[in-house]
Amino acid sequence: MNVAHRYSVAAHYVRLLTDYCEQRDLSTRALLTGQGLNPGALDDPNGRLPFVAFDRMLSTAAGQLGDAHLGLHLGQAARIGHLGISGLLQAACSNGWEMLPKLMRYSSLTMTAFRDDFVVEAESATVLWRSELPADMQVSRHQAELNFALSITLASQLVGGEVRPLHVQFRHAADSARDVVEAYFRCPVTWQAEVDSLTFPTALLHRPINIAADPASLQALEALCVRQLEAIQNKADPEWLRATRAAIADALPEGPVVLRAVALHAGCEARQLQKRLADQGLSFRRLVDNVRRELAEVHLSSTDMSLVEIAVRLGFSEQSAFQRAYRRWSDLSPGQARRSRGRRCAVE
């Protein structure tokens, strides 16, 4: 599989762009076919399109419309429906505190190229938008501007009132129309930052969601989100890679994970496994690190295990090693991450 095509975006999210273009008499068929895509792909409610194609469509549309900040304007046009089931799930939550961990868990239903991390403090809460893409894959600035403008637009719709951020950071550089961005966000904007981030008042998390908050709907929608997430993961990973991940997860508590033993579990030789991983843009060491991180998120979000117990489950020799690894993954300590999701560990 081409590494670039491991990353996908939901068809209903792409419709945000095509709906916007159609309203401005820009041919969406040409946008799609220009990337080798069938226009009918947007009609599948569970359809997925390659992320790189969507990113190129954004740049192409921006050029044809003469809109240097297309992402910003798309974000302002967004509606809950553009996020599909995960958008409905957010609308069914009672407030931001309930919504935050669900947004984090199911963000890949919309797009698998990025993940959301959160840092919640007494007066401010920050969303960190982190790329999952290989280091050599560059994306347009429209993606980040779309993401944060959409976040503010939908947050305003959910709480039924204006939402204003405290600070915005972009990894990309400012251009000659930077005033357009700064006028929209109406807060300090930092350019060429290390990570894309959006900071808002913590008090916003306490505001009730006024659209369709409903505990019964929330449970049903989350079950649908779980099934969709599993389908995406199963479709993205071939059987041998799923078997490799499972073998790594099983081996972690026993000590160092050995390539030869994992390859045997996956039904191949060590050298063959290394080649398969390379074709996926992975190394064995990176895959072990990825599995550790994924398991860490599960344990921190959905169990009451102490950090010592989690460190052992993940195969770390001591808790401090787990602490260092987690900071490398997210810039947070495990305790900070757990508190930001509404859980506290027994021993920190």
matplotlib code that plots the C-alpha trace (Angstrom):
import matplotlib.pyplot as plt

x = [0.0, 1.2, 2.1, 0.1, -3.0, -3.0, -4.5, -8.1, -10.9, -14.7, -16.7, -19.2, -16.3, -15.2, -18.8, -18.0, -15.6, -17.8, -20.9, -19.0, -17.6, -20.9, -22.4, -19.7, -20.1, -16.9, -17.1, -16.7, -16.7, -13.5, -12.0, -12.6, -11.7, -8.6, -7.4, -8.5, -11.7, -15.2, -17.7, -20.1, -17.8, -19.3, -22.7, -21.6, -22.4, -19.6, -17.2, -13.6, -11.3, -7.5, -6.4, -3.7, -6.4, -8.5, -5.5, -4.8, -8.4, -8.3, -5.2, -6.8, -10.1, -8.3, -6.4, -9.4, -11.6, -8.8, -9.2, -6.0, -7.8, -10.3, -9.9, -11.0, -14.1, -15.0, -14.8, -17.3, -19.7, -19.5, -22.5, -22.7, -23.7, -20.3, -18.8, -21.3, -22.0, -19.2, -20.8, -24.2, -22.4, -20.9, -24.3, -25.8, -23.3, -24.4, -21.4, -17.7, -16.4, -18.5, -17.7, -13.9, -12.8, -15.2, -13.9, -10.4, -11.3, -13.3, -11.5, -10.2, -13.7, -13.4, -9.7, -6.9, -4.0, -4.2, -5.1, -6.4, -4.6, -5.9, -4.3, -6.8, -5.7, -7.5, -8.2, -7.5, -7.9, -5.8, -6.5, -3.3, -3.7, -0.9, 0.0, 0.2, 1.8, 5.3, 7.8, 8.3, 4.6, 3.7, 0.1, -1.4, -2.1, -5.8, -6.1, -5.2, -7.2, -10.2, -9.8, -9.8, -12.4, -14.7, -14.0, -15.1, -18.1, -19.4, -18.7, -20.8, -23.6, -23.4, -23.6, -25.9, -23.7, -20.4, -17.2, -14.0, -10.5, -7.7, -4.8, -4.2, -0.9, -0.2, 2.8, 2.7, 4.0, 1.8, 1.1, 0.3, -3.4, -2.6, -5.0, -7.9, -7.0, -6.3, -9.5, -11.5, -10.1, -9.9, -7.1, -3.3, -2.1, 1.3, 2.8, 5.5, 4.8, 5.9, 2.4, -1.0, -3.1, -6.3, -6.7, -10.0, -11.4, -11.9, -15.2, -16.5, -16.4, -19.1, -21.5, -24.4, -24.8, -28.2, -28.8, -29.7, -28.2, -29.7, -28.2, -30.1, -29.0, -25.5, -25.2, -26.6, -24.4, -21.3, -22.0, -22.2, -18.9, -17.2, -18.3, -17.2, -13.8, -13.3, -14.2, -11.8, -9.0, -9.7, -9.8, -6.7, -4.5, -4.0, -4.4, -0.7, -0.3, -3.2, -1.6, 1.7, 0.1, -1.7, 1.6, 3.3, 0.5, 0.7, 4.5, 4.8, 4.1, 6.7, 9.7, 11.6, 9.6, 11.6, 11.3, 11.7, 9.0, 6.6, 7.3, 6.6, 3.2, 2.5, 3.3, 6.5, 10.3, 11.9, 13.4, 10.1, 8.2, 10.8, 10.2, 6.4, 6.6, 8.9, 6.3, 3.9, 6.3, 7.0, 10.0, 9.6, 10.7, 8.2, 5.4, 6.2, 6.2, 2.8, 1.2, 2.5, 1.1, -2.3, -2.5, -1.4, -4.3, -6.7, -5.5, -5.4, -8.9, -10.8, -9.2, -8.2, -4.9, -2.0, 0.8, 3.1, 0.7, 0.3, 4.1, 4.4, 1.6, 3.5, 6.8, 8.6, 11.3, 10.1, 7.4, 9.9, 10.6, 6.8, 6.6, 9.4, 7.9, 4.4, 5.9, 7.6, 4.3, 2.1, 4.1, 2.0, 2.7, 0.4, -1.2, -2.0, -3.5, -5.7, -6.9, -7.7, -10.0, -11.8, -10.0, -7.4, -5.0, -4.6, -0.9, 0.8]
y = [0.0, 3.5, 5.2, 8.3, 6.3, 5.0, 8.3, 9.0, 11.5, 10.9, 11.6, 13.7, 15.9, 16.4, 17.5, 20.6, 21.6, 20.4, 22.1, 25.4, 25.2, 24.3, 27.5, 29.4, 27.7, 25.8, 22.3, 19.7, 16.9, 18.5, 18.7, 15.1, 13.6, 15.8, 13.6, 10.4, 10.1, 9.1, 11.8, 9.1, 8.4, 11.3, 9.6, 6.8, 7.9, 5.7, 6.4, 7.4, 9.3, 9.6, 12.5, 13.6, 14.0, 16.1, 18.3, 18.8, 19.6, 22.3, 23.9, 23.6, 25.1, 28.0, 28.8, 28.7, 30.7, 33.2, 32.6, 32.5, 31.5, 29.0, 26.8, 29.7, 30.3, 26.6, 26.4, 29.2, 27.4, 24.1, 22.4, 19.4, 17.1, 17.6, 15.5, 12.6, 10.3, 11.8, 15.3, 13.9, 12.3, 15.6, 17.3, 14.6, 15.3, 17.5, 19.8, 20.2, 18.0, 15.1, 15.8, 16.2, 12.6, 11.5, 14.1, 12.8, 9.2, 9.5, 12.3, 9.7, 9.0, 12.4, 12.3, 9.8, 12.1, 14.0, 13.5, 15.8, 16.1, 18.3, 20.2, 21.5, 24.0, 26.1, 29.0, 27.7, 24.5, 23.9, 21.6, 20.4, 19.2, 16.8, 15.3, 11.5, 11.9, 11.0, 13.9, 14.3, 14.8, 18.5, 19.7, 23.0, 25.6, 25.4, 22.2, 23.9, 27.1, 24.9, 22.8, 25.7, 27.8, 24.7, 24.1, 27.6, 27.5, 24.2, 25.1, 28.3, 26.2, 23.6, 26.1, 28.5, 31.5, 33.2, 31.3, 33.3, 31.7, 33.0, 32.1, 30.3, 28.9, 27.7, 25.8, 27.5, 31.0, 34.1, 35.5, 39.0, 38.4, 37.5, 40.3, 38.2, 35.3, 37.6, 39.5, 36.3, 34.7, 38.1, 36.9, 36.7, 34.4, 32.9, 31.8, 29.1, 27.4, 23.9, 22.6, 23.8, 24.6, 26.4, 27.7, 28.7, 29.5, 26.4, 27.9, 27.0, 23.3, 24.0, 25.6, 23.3, 22.0, 23.3, 21.3, 17.7, 16.7, 13.3, 10.4, 7.7, 9.0, 9.4, 5.7, 4.6, 7.1, 6.0, 2.4, 3.4, 5.4, 2.3, 0.2, 2.8, 3.2, -0.6, -0.7, 2.0, 0.4, -3.0, -1.6, 0.4, -2.5, -5.7, -8.9, -9.5, -6.0, -6.6, -9.8, -8.1, -5.4, -8.1, -10.0, -6.8, -6.0, -9.5, -9.4, -6.0, -7.1, -9.9, -7.7, -6.6, -7.2, -9.4, -9.0, -12.7, -13.8, -11.3, -12.2, -15.9, -14.9, -12.9, -16.0, -14.8, -14.4, -11.4, -10.1, -10.4, -8.6, -5.7, -5.4, -5.4, -2.7, -0.6, -0.8, 0.7, 3.5, 1.9, 0.3, -2.4, 0.0, 2.6, 0.1, -1.0, 2.6, 3.2, 0.2, 1.3, 4.8, 3.4, 1.1, 3.9, 6.1, 3.2, 2.5, 6.2, 6.9, 3.8, 2.1, 3.0, 1.3, 3.2, 4.6, 1.9, -0.8, 0.8, 1.1, -2.6, -3.5, -1.5, -3.2, -0.3, -1.1, 1.6, 4.3, 7.1, 5.5, 5.5, 9.2, 10.2, 8.2, 9.7, 13.3, 12.5, 11.4, 14.2, 16.9, 15.9, 13.7, 10.6, 12.2, 15.4, 13.5, 11.4, 14.5, 16.3, 13.4, 13.4, 10.4, 10.2, 7.5, 5.7, 6.3, 9.1]
z = [0.0, -0.9, 2.4, 1.5, 1.0, 4.5, 5.6, 4.8, 5.2, 5.5, 2.4, 4.4, 5.5, 1.9, 1.1, 3.1, 0.4, -2.6, -1.2, -0.8, -4.3, -5.9, -4.3, -6.2, -9.5, -9.3, -10.7, -8.0, -10.6, -12.0, -8.5, -7.8, -11.2, -11.2, -8.3, -9.9, -7.8, -8.7, -7.9, -6.8, -3.9, -2.0, -2.0, 0.3, 3.9, 5.2, 2.3, 2.7, 0.4, 0.4, 2.6, 0.2, -2.5, -0.2, 0.6, -3.1, -3.7, -1.1, -2.7, -6.2, -5.1, -3.3, -6.5, -8.7, -6.3, -5.6, -1.9, 0.0, 3.2, 1.8, 4.9, 7.2, 5.1, 4.9, 8.6, 9.0, 6.6, 8.6, 10.1, 12.6, 9.7, 8.0, 10.9, 10.4, 13.3, 15.5, 15.1, 16.2, 19.2, 20.2, 20.0, 22.3, 25.1, 28.0, 28.0, 26.9, 29.8, 28.6, 24.9, 25.2, 25.6, 22.9, 20.5, 21.2, 20.8, 17.6, 15.7, 13.2, 12.0, 10.3, 9.4, 10.1, 9.3, 12.6, 16.2, 18.9, 22.3, 25.1, 28.0, 30.5, 33.2, 35.7, 33.4, 29.9, 27.8, 24.7, 21.8, 20.2, 16.6, 15.9, 12.5, 12.1, 8.7, 7.8, 8.4, 4.6, 3.8, 3.7, 3.8, 2.9, 5.5, 4.6, 6.7, 10.0, 9.3, 8.4, 11.5, 14.0, 12.2, 12.1, 15.8, 16.7, 14.4, 15.7, 19.3, 18.9, 17.4, 20.2, 23.1, 21.3, 21.7, 20.6, 21.3, 21.3, 21.7, 23.9, 21.6, 18.3, 17.0, 13.5, 12.2, 8.9, 8.2, 8.0, 4.5, 3.2, 4.2, 7.8, 9.0, 7.7, 10.0, 13.0, 12.5, 12.4, 15.6, 17.5, 19.7, 19.6, 16.7, 16.7, 13.4, 12.7, 16.0, 16.8, 16.8, 15.7, 18.8, 19.8, 23.4, 24.9, 28.4, 30.6, 31.5, 28.0, 29.0, 31.7, 29.3, 28.4, 24.9, 23.6, 20.4, 21.2, 24.5, 25.2, 27.3, 25.4, 22.0, 23.3, 24.2, 20.8, 18.8, 20.7, 19.8, 16.1, 16.5, 17.9, 15.0, 12.5, 14.2, 14.1, 10.4, 9.5, 11.5, 10.0, 6.5, 6.9, 8.2, 6.3, 8.3, 8.8, 10.3, 12.7, 13.7, 14.3, 16.4, 18.5, 19.0, 20.1, 22.6, 24.0, 24.3, 26.0, 29.6, 29.3, 28.6, 25.5, 22.3, 20.0, 16.2, 15.4, 17.9, 16.6, 13.0, 13.8, 15.3, 12.1, 10.0, 8.3, 8.8, 10.5, 7.3, 5.5, 8.3, 8.2, 4.4, 4.8, 7.5, 5.3, 2.5, 5.1, 6.0, 9.3, 11.2, 13.8, 16.5, 15.4, 15.3, 18.9, 20.0, 18.2, 19.9, 23.3, 22.8, 21.7, 24.7, 27.0, 25.8, 26.4, 29.9, 30.9, 29.5, 30.5, 33.5, 37.0, 36.9, 38.6, 36.4, 37.8, 36.6, 33.2, 32.9, 33.6, 31.1, 28.4, 29.1, 30.6, 33.2, 35.5, 35.8, 35.0, 31.6, 30.9, 32.0, 29.6, 26.7, 27.3, 27.3, 24.0, 22.6, 23.8, 25.7, 28.8, 31.8, 32.0, 35.1, 33.3, 30.4, 32.7, 34.7, 31.4, 30.6, 33.9, 35.5, 38.3, 38.7, 42.0, 42.2, 40.2]

ax = plt.figure().add_subplot(projection="3d")
ax.plot(x, y, z, "-o")
ax.set_aspect("equal")
plt.show()
